[in-house]
Amino acid sequence: MRPVKTYLDYPPVWTLGFMVVTYGARRLGLGFSMPPLGQWLGGALIAIGIFLMFAAVFAMWRHRTTVIPHRVPSAIVTTGIYSFTRNPIYLGDVFTLVGFAILCGSPLGVLLVPIFMIVIERRFIREEETWLRTKFGLEFATWAKATGRWL
């Protein structure tokens, strides 16, 4: 039987955990009421995040490769949304987290975003890039040089 840790070590779980902390901080009084413009901005950032995630999943589906972390990809995707960022799903998580923090009126939530990005990089991106570098060599190197990890 696999340890519970392996079942929970996925980016959506980390995103949800950071969202819970953000919401909890707001509920503890570490926030403020967001005016309508702020609510619109938060909602727009969440929508952008969801768009990035769906565009990335669709591209990976078209190339018949996995979107599941900790699995070796069968193909490298460098076109479409992947020509703008090497990690559109994780970038989508970041946009969603920032949007949620703004909707909650939680400055702490916004301050947690760089920590979230570090966690995602260390827990997932480094491993995925190692697999891509090993499996796709020059193609990965060329793409990585032309395309930022986040933007």
Legacy VTK file of the C-alpha trace (Angstrom):
# vtk DataFile Version 3.0
C-alpha trace
ASCII
DATASET POLYDATA
POINTS 151 float
0.000 0.000 0.000
1.318 3.451 -0.963
1.748 6.016 1.817
-0.893 8.742 2.059
1.838 11.278 1.228
2.103 9.958 -2.345
-1.631 10.331 -2.853
-1.534 13.937 -1.665
1.611 15.078 -3.484
-0.087 16.601 -6.526
-0.221 20.256 -7.587
-4.013 20.622 -7.166
-3.673 19.455 -3.549
-0.918 22.019 -2.926
-3.014 24.726 -4.615
-6.033 23.841 -2.520
-3.895 23.841 0.639
-2.614 27.336 -0.081
-6.183 28.435 -0.824
-7.331 27.062 2.539
-4.579 29.022 4.324
-5.537 32.143 2.347
-9.207 31.756 3.237
-8.358 30.911 6.842
-6.281 34.073 7.186
-9.220 36.102 5.877
-11.607 34.403 8.319
-9.204 35.204 11.176
-9.455 38.897 10.332
-6.237 39.188 8.331
-7.922 40.712 5.315
-10.362 43.287 4.100
-13.523 43.572 2.037
-12.727 43.707 -1.638
-14.417 46.442 -3.705
-16.187 45.420 -6.941
-13.153 46.206 -9.119
-11.012 43.934 -6.951
-13.617 41.200 -7.164
-13.654 41.551 -10.944
-9.848 41.383 -11.053
-9.759 38.299 -8.823
-12.374 36.570 -10.964
-10.526 37.492 -14.174
-7.255 36.061 -12.817
-9.006 32.830 -11.852
-10.527 32.628 -15.343
-7.093 33.129 -16.924
-5.691 30.418 -14.664
-8.410 27.956 -15.629
-7.932 28.795 -19.321
-4.182 28.122 -19.065
-4.804 24.780 -17.386
-7.377 23.627 -19.939
-5.260 24.784 -22.891
-2.275 22.864 -21.518
-4.227 19.694 -20.783
-5.776 19.807 -24.260
-2.337 20.213 -25.881
-0.918 17.309 -23.905
-3.955 15.177 -24.733
-3.457 15.931 -28.442
0.165 14.767 -28.153
-0.929 11.696 -26.174
1.312 12.352 -23.209
0.617 12.387 -19.484
-0.445 15.425 -17.498
0.049 13.565 -14.237
3.103 14.644 -12.212
5.671 12.013 -11.232
5.105 10.165 -14.529
7.539 10.152 -17.423
6.087 11.948 -20.471
5.897 10.104 -23.777
6.152 13.300 -25.834
7.405 16.851 -25.465
4.898 19.603 -26.218
6.485 22.860 -27.373
3.710 24.451 -29.426
0.529 26.342 -28.619
0.382 27.509 -25.020
3.718 25.736 -24.460
5.441 28.228 -26.752
4.733 30.960 -24.160
5.505 29.080 -20.946
7.030 25.688 -20.154
4.577 25.194 -17.288
1.141 26.529 -18.226
-0.695 24.298 -15.752
1.434 25.491 -12.847
1.186 29.065 -14.104
-2.586 28.565 -14.168
-2.403 27.438 -10.536
-0.512 30.652 -9.722
-3.084 32.859 -11.478
-5.877 30.993 -9.701
-4.193 31.382 -6.319
-3.563 35.120 -6.823
-7.138 35.620 -8.015
-8.495 33.729 -5.028
-6.365 35.780 -2.618
-7.654 38.993 -4.189
-11.263 37.774 -4.026
-10.765 36.928 -0.361
-9.132 40.290 0.318
-6.183 38.416 1.786
-2.787 40.128 1.574
-1.272 37.058 3.241
-2.593 34.936 0.382
-0.831 37.159 -2.153
2.369 37.004 -0.099
2.175 33.190 -0.087
2.266 32.973 -3.905
6.096 33.061 -4.207
6.296 30.314 -1.577
3.769 28.291 -3.577
5.896 28.772 -6.708
8.999 27.532 -4.886
7.133 24.457 -3.621
5.847 23.652 -7.118
9.277 24.128 -8.658
10.994 21.875 -6.127
8.271 19.210 -5.878
7.368 18.936 -9.584
9.064 21.153 -12.161
12.649 20.083 -11.485
11.765 16.398 -11.770
9.714 16.946 -14.936
12.454 18.992 -16.569
15.030 16.321 -15.722
12.884 13.702 -17.492
12.372 15.963 -20.496
16.083 16.810 -20.662
17.021 13.134 -20.435
14.443 11.865 -22.903
14.362 14.703 -25.448
17.867 16.209 -25.108
18.472 18.872 -27.727
14.770 19.451 -28.401
14.211 20.219 -24.709
17.340 22.391 -24.498
16.264 24.451 -27.518
12.733 24.880 -26.173
13.952 25.701 -22.640
16.300 28.352 -23.981
13.497 30.022 -25.962
10.664 29.587 -23.454
10.602 30.692 -19.822
9.800 28.343 -16.992
6.923 30.563 -15.863
6.674 33.305 -18.508
LINES 1 152
151 0 1 2 3 4 5 6 7 8 9 10 11 12 13 14 15 16 17 18 19 20 21 22 23 24 25 26 27 28 29 30 31 32 33 34 35 36 37 38 39 40 41 42 43 44 45 46 47 48 49 50 51 52 53 54 55 56 57 58 59 60 61 62 63 64 65 66 67 68 69 70 71 72 73 74 75 76 77 78 79 80 81 82 83 84 85 86 87 88 89 90 91 92 93 94 95 96 97 98 99 100 101 102 103 104 105 106 107 108 109 110 111 112 113 114 115 116 117 118 119 120 121 122 123 124 125 126 127 128 129 130 131 132 133 134 135 136 137 138 139 140 141 142 143 144 145 146 147 148 149 150
